[in-house]
Amino acid sequence: MTDERKQKIRIKLTDWAAISRPEFRRMAKAPGTPLHLRVFFAALGSANQLGHAELAPCELADILRRADGTAQPKQAVSRAVREAKTHGLLHPSSNARCLVLSPHMYDVGQGSLSCRTHGIRRAA
């Protein structure tokens, strides 16, 4: 983050809260919840230090299984990612292989500093 941006954004430590990553991963799998929210929950439960949640091929479809246990079709997964982006829950660069949280929304002190999907690699 640039010094200019740091000066514009004044966020106090009390403005932040911790989340339960395992709970968000569980919520991502809960049928009955709108798919775009489940996509957001999956991102929160798995994002690295950059805010990127990299997924294997078809992993998101598996996470978003229907109530009958079948994986979501590719079109439903793409639509859910698109809706999450439209609602501002995910960064516009997100896709089914990498869910990206907006930098102003997410900060974590552990995890990878790279993303193969987006070609990012940073030193710790």
Residue pairs with C-beta under 8 A, 6 or more apart in sequence:
1 103
9 104
16 107
19 44
21 44
21 45
21 46
22 45
23 45
24 41
24 42
24 44
24 45
25 41
25 42
25 45
25 46
26 45
27 33
27 38
27 41
27 45
28 38
28 39
28 41
28 42
28 45
28 63
28 64
29 38
29 63
29 64
29 65
30 38
31 65
31 66
31 67
32 67
33 41
35 64
35 72
35 76
35 77
35 79
35 80
35 83
36 80
36 81
36 83
36 84
36 87
36 89
37 84
37 89
38 63
38 64
38 80
39 60
39 64
39 80
39 81
39 83
39 84
39 89
39 90
39 99
40 84
40 89
40 90
40 99
42 53
42 55
42 60
42 63
42 64
42 99
43 53
43 84
43 89
43 90
43 94
43 99
43 100
43 101
44 101
44 106
45 53
46 53
46 55
46 99
47 53
47 99
47 101
47 106
47 108
47 111
48 54
48 108
48 111
48 112
48 113
48 114
48 115
49 108
49 109
49 110
49 111
49 112
49 113
50 112
50 113
50 114
50 115
50 120
50 122
51 91
51 100
51 101
51 102
51 103
51 105
51 106
51 107
51 108
52 98
52 99
52 100
52 101
52 115
52 117
52 118
52 120
53 98
53 99
53 100
53 101
54 97
54 98
54 115
54 116
54 117
55 63
55 96
55 97
55 98
55 99
57 97
58 71
60 72
60 77
60 81
60 96
60 97
60 99
61 71
61 72
61 73
61 74
61 76
61 77
61 96
62 71
64 71
64 72
64 76
64 77
64 80
65 71
65 72
66 72
72 80
74 96
77 96
78 96
81 90
81 94
81 95
81 96
81 99
84 90
84 94
84 99
85 91
85 92
85 94
88 102
90 99
90 100
90 101
90 102
91 100
91 101
91 102
91 103
93 100
93 118
94 100
95 117
97 117
98 115
98 117
98 118
100 118
113 120
113 121
113 122
113 123
113 124
114 120
114 121
114 122
115 121
